[in-house]
Amino acid sequence: MRRSMIPADARETLLDLIDEITVSLEELQDSEEAGELNLYGEGAKSVYVEVLEFIQQRWEESEEHGLDFDIEEKFPV
């Protein structure tokens, strides 16, 4: 679910960030599976995975907001 670009508190901003990164990772994963992922895409994928893992480890509500899976298993780098 994508949220609109309106002023939001820190929690809503974090949820939006998770959504944006997850969508980007899915697109990069599709490109990789099609054999179309370039060096830039590989680097971006690595960074996105690291950011999601950071959020997952530090935010106690991460699991109830969609980060209830092994990120590197779903998006291998």
ABEGO torsion letter per residue (X at the ends): XBBBBBBBBAAAAAAAAAAAAAAAAAAAAAAAAAGABBAAAAAAAAAAAAAAAAAAAABAAAAAAGAABBAAAABBX
